[in-house]
Amino acid sequence: MSNSDIKKKERDSNMELLRIIAMFLIVVSHYAVHGVTNTALGYAECGSYLDFFRFFGNFGVNLFVLISGFYMITQTVTPRKIFYLLFQVSFYSISLYVLASVFIYENACISLSEFLHFLFPVMYSKYWFVTTYVQLLILTPFLNSFLNRASLRMFVAFIFACILILIYFRLVNCPLLLFVSVYSIGAFVRLHRSKLLALSSKFCFFLTFSLLSVYIAVVSYSHHIFHYTHRLISLLFFSQYSLFILLLSVSCFLFFTQVRIKKSALINMVASSALGIYLIHEHPLIRDYIWQNVFHVKDWYQSDSFYMYCLFSVISIFVCCALIDIVVNRFIIRPIWQLVDMLGAIIKRKLKSRVATASNIDGKC
């Protein structure tokens, strides 16, 4: 979901296509989370729908973090990259807050406290994914240093230790630890690709297809079994920390690392808007309005066309948000950031000049 490689000279279209798929899956999950279950129906009426759809969200999040680990393990995460991400998130957060307060919630009063919360959305966890991702970015220099120096055995042991803490000891509910685990797997694929060459793209595709088939079978029959078993299956197959989802994510990711797609400007452009798509449609004041007032998802809940309407709604939101982000980035965000960059460079030069002047004066004295 992030533009971690802001200045990346060339994007691999196979991985960028995977980024698009990941964001699409996340939007699909929000169709149920905010469109169906966030109604008077409640979880008791539509729990099976929530289980079915939230799987795609967790799957998509894992893919994003795997892509980040794959690329960032060989890069240096500078403060500038983190600040650029924070700037993007804050821009969308505060802009949409003001627009929603004026045009959607017309009688809303813009309070200073609420304004500050949306001005610093990462600090106040307005977007849980971005907050956790920024925490990961801060840890990345230390994590990269360890992973690049670790032996193969230590690398694998570290990944398994993180996964065991998350899955076996269910007492720990820590998205950051999940991100560290998944990031490390992506980094492992990048650093030890030669050891994974035996896994052909056909095998990875077959494994992904098989796991998806198992998932569909589980979803089809889970509502027929009694409550306790359903909760157990929900934990194993639909949870954010599900080992099944992690395995499926890794197999799909491995497939895309071995597939070669001719460089596509369109794929790369759409993929670069993945973060914007997330920030727009998942804004706390926008998301319920989109699903309930624009698409009226709850009215289609018991319709025979429920899944077709889901596809229509998700594609519409995806395309509209991508177009908005492309325009906003080109004409607003990037020009402002370039101006900030220019001012920062001027200030930096002046500070260096003053320091040099002060050193010369001290030397003469």
Helices and strands as residue ranges (DSSP letters): H 13-33, H 42-72, H 79-99, I 100-104, H 112-119, H 128-149, H 152-167, H 175-191, G 193-196, H 201-222, H 227-233, I 234-238, H 243-258, H 265-271, H 274-281, H 287-288, I 289-294, G 297-300, H 306-328, I 329-333, H 334-364
